[in-house]
Amino acid sequence: MTSVPGRAGPPEAAELLERAIMYTRGALASVRPEHLLLPTPCPGWPLIRLLQHMDDSLAAMAEAASSPHLTLAPTTSADTADELLSRIKQRACALVGPWTTSQRAVVELGGRALERETMGRVGALEITLHGWDVGQVCDSARPVPPVLAMDLWPVARDHIADADRPCRVGPALELPEWATPQERLLAHTGRRG
C-alpha cells in the first residue's frame, strides 16, 4: 500500500492529484520555446504534442470533477506555447479544489460508469509521468518523490494492462531487485529513470 506512517490505506485521489501537480509544476516552469519540438520519452511525440495532451487530460479531469458525464472531446486551439503553458498551469491549480469537494462517486464515459476515485488516481499517475517526461526534455529532471512513486505504484500496477502496450505505454522494463520506487514506477510504463 503506502509507507506513510499513521495512514490506514492508500491516499485519496485528491491528495494524489495535489502531490502530482506540485511535482509537475516544477517541470513546466522550465519549458522554453527551444524545447517545444524536441522529442519526449513518449515515442513520436515532440514536447508541444505532449503539452497539448496534458491540456486535454487536465480539461477532462476538471470535467469529471464537476459533471456526471465525461465527453473527452479534445480541445483545439492555435495558442502560442506561452498561452498553452499558462492554461495547463491554471487547469492544474484549479483541479484539486473541485475534485476535493465533489460528492459524485462515479463519472459516466461512453455509457460506462467509472469510479471517480479510480479516475483521480489514474489522473495523478498520468500527471506525474508527464511531468517527469517534460523534465527530461527540458534538462530539469527531478526525481519523482519516493513516497509519491510508492503511492502511485499500485495505480500503475493495477491499471496498466498488456493491452495498453505499446500504444499507450511502452513495454515494461526489467529492473534489479534493489531498484528505487521511481525506477519501478517508470520501468512499468516503459521509461528508464
C-alpha positions as CSV (number, residue, x, y, z in Angstrom):
1,M,0.0,0.0,0.0
2,T,1.8,3.1,1.3
3,S,4.7,3.9,3.5
4,V,3.3,6.9,5.2
5,P,3.1,6.3,9.0
6,G,-0.3,6.6,10.6
7,R,-2.3,6.2,7.3
8,A,-4.6,3.2,7.2
9,G,-4.8,2.9,3.5
10,P,-3.9,4.4,0.1
11,P,-4.2,8.2,-0.2
12,E,-7.4,9.6,-1.6
13,A,-7.4,10.8,-5.3
14,A,-7.5,14.5,-4.4
15,E,-4.3,14.1,-2.3
16,L,-2.5,12.2,-5.1
17,L,-3.6,14.8,-7.6
18,E,-2.3,17.6,-5.4
19,R,1.1,16.0,-5.0
20,A,1.3,15.1,-8.7
21,I,0.5,18.7,-9.7
22,M,3.1,20.1,-7.3
23,Y,5.7,17.8,-8.7
24,T,4.8,18.6,-12.3
25,R,4.6,22.4,-11.9
26,G,8.4,22.4,-11.4
27,A,9.0,20.8,-14.8
28,L,6.5,23.0,-16.6
29,A,8.3,26.1,-15.2
30,S,11.4,25.0,-17.2
31,V,9.8,24.8,-20.6
32,R,11.3,27.2,-23.1
33,P,10.4,27.8,-26.8
34,E,13.5,25.9,-28.0
35,H,12.2,22.8,-26.2
36,L,8.9,22.6,-28.0
37,L,10.0,20.5,-31.0
38,L,12.3,18.2,-29.0
39,P,11.4,14.5,-28.7
40,T,10.0,13.3,-25.4
41,P,10.1,9.9,-23.8
42,C,6.7,9.3,-25.4
43,P,7.8,7.9,-28.8
44,G,6.8,10.1,-31.7
45,W,5.6,13.0,-29.5
46,P,7.5,16.3,-29.5
47,L,7.1,18.3,-26.4
48,I,4.4,20.6,-27.9
49,R,2.2,17.5,-28.6
50,L,2.8,16.2,-25.1
51,L,1.8,19.6,-23.7
52,Q,-1.4,19.6,-25.8
53,H,-2.2,16.1,-24.5
54,M,-1.6,17.3,-20.9
55,D,-4.0,20.2,-21.5
56,D,-6.7,17.9,-22.8
57,S,-6.2,15.5,-19.9
58,L,-6.5,18.3,-17.3
59,A,-9.6,19.5,-19.0
60,A,-11.1,16.0,-18.8
61,M,-10.2,15.7,-15.2
62,A,-11.8,19.1,-14.4
63,E,-15.0,18.0,-16.3
64,A,-15.0,14.7,-14.3
65,A,-14.9,16.8,-11.1
66,S,-17.9,18.9,-11.9
67,S,-20.1,16.8,-14.2
68,P,-21.7,13.3,-14.1
69,H,-20.7,12.8,-17.8
70,L,-17.3,12.9,-19.4
71,T,-17.0,13.7,-23.1
72,L,-13.3,13.5,-23.7
73,A,-13.6,16.0,-26.6
74,P,-10.1,17.2,-27.4
75,T,-9.5,20.9,-27.2
76,T,-8.3,22.5,-30.5
77,S,-6.5,25.7,-30.2
78,A,-3.9,27.7,-32.0
79,D,-2.4,29.1,-28.8
80,T,1.2,30.2,-28.5
81,A,3.3,28.0,-26.4
82,D,3.2,30.6,-23.6
83,E,-0.7,30.6,-23.7
84,L,-0.7,26.8,-23.7
85,L,1.6,26.5,-20.7
86,S,-0.3,29.2,-18.8
87,R,-3.6,27.3,-19.4
88,I,-2.1,24.0,-18.3
89,K,-0.8,25.6,-15.1
90,Q,-4.2,27.2,-14.5
91,R,-6.1,24.0,-15.1
92,A,-3.8,22.1,-12.8
93,C,-4.0,24.6,-10.0
94,A,-7.8,24.8,-10.3
95,L,-8.3,21.0,-10.4
96,V,-7.7,20.0,-6.8
97,G,-10.5,22.1,-5.2
98,P,-13.4,20.8,-7.2
99,W,-12.0,17.2,-7.0
100,T,-11.9,17.5,-3.2
101,T,-15.4,18.9,-2.8
102,S,-17.3,16.8,-5.4
103,Q,-19.7,14.3,-3.8
104,R,-20.1,12.4,-7.1
105,A,-18.9,8.7,-6.7
106,V,-19.0,7.8,-10.4
107,V,-18.5,9.5,-13.8
108,E,-20.1,8.2,-17.0
109,L,-18.0,7.9,-20.1
110,G,-19.5,6.4,-23.2
111,G,-22.2,4.5,-21.3
112,R,-19.7,3.1,-18.7
113,A,-19.6,4.1,-15.1
114,L,-16.1,4.9,-13.8
115,E,-15.3,5.4,-10.1
116,R,-14.2,8.9,-9.5
117,E,-11.5,7.9,-7.0
118,T,-10.0,5.5,-9.6
119,M,-10.1,8.1,-12.3
120,G,-8.4,10.6,-10.0
121,R,-5.7,8.2,-9.0
122,V,-5.0,7.3,-12.7
123,G,-5.1,11.0,-13.5
124,A,-2.4,11.6,-10.8
125,L,-0.3,8.9,-12.3
126,E,-0.6,10.5,-15.8
127,I,0.2,14.0,-14.4
128,T,3.3,12.7,-12.6
129,L,4.6,10.6,-15.6
130,H,4.2,13.5,-18.0
131,G,5.8,15.9,-15.5
132,W,8.8,13.6,-15.5
133,D,8.7,13.5,-19.3
134,V,8.7,17.3,-19.5
135,G,11.6,17.4,-17.1
136,Q,13.7,15.0,-19.2
137,V,13.2,17.2,-22.3
138,C,14.0,20.5,-20.6
139,D,17.1,19.3,-18.7
140,S,15.3,20.0,-15.4
141,A,14.8,16.4,-14.5
142,R,13.8,16.0,-10.8
143,P,13.2,12.6,-9.4
144,V,9.6,11.6,-8.5
145,P,9.4,11.9,-4.8
146,P,9.8,8.4,-3.3
147,V,6.5,8.4,-1.3
148,L,4.6,9.7,-4.4
149,A,6.2,7.0,-6.5
150,M,5.3,4.3,-3.9
151,D,1.7,5.6,-3.7
152,L,1.3,5.6,-7.5
153,W,2.9,2.2,-7.9
154,P,-0.4,0.2,-7.1
155,V,-2.2,2.5,-9.5
156,A,0.2,1.7,-12.3
157,R,0.3,-2.0,-11.5
158,D,-3.5,-2.3,-11.4
159,H,-4.4,0.0,-14.3
160,I,-1.8,-0.5,-16.9
161,A,-2.5,-3.8,-18.7
162,D,-0.8,-5.6,-21.5
163,A,-3.5,-4.3,-23.9
164,D,-2.1,-0.8,-23.2
165,R,1.3,-1.7,-24.6
166,P,2.7,-0.5,-26.8
167,C,0.1,2.1,-27.9
168,R,-0.4,4.0,-24.6
169,V,2.7,3.0,-22.7
170,G,5.9,1.2,-23.7
171,P,6.9,-2.3,-22.8
172,A,7.8,-2.8,-19.1
173,L,11.5,-2.8,-18.5
174,E,13.4,-5.3,-16.4
175,L,14.9,-3.9,-13.2
176,P,17.1,-5.3,-10.4
177,E,15.5,-6.1,-7.1
178,W,17.1,-3.1,-5.4
179,A,15.5,-0.5,-7.8
180,T,14.2,2.7,-6.3
181,P,10.4,3.4,-6.2
182,Q,10.8,5.9,-9.1
183,E,12.7,3.4,-11.2
184,R,10.0,0.8,-10.6
185,L,7.2,3.2,-11.5
186,L,8.9,4.5,-14.6
187,A,10.0,1.0,-15.7
188,H,6.4,-0.3,-15.5
189,T,5.5,2.4,-18.1
190,G,8.5,1.8,-20.4
191,R,10.6,4.7,-19.1
192,R,14.1,4.4,-17.7
193,G,14.7,6.5,-14.7
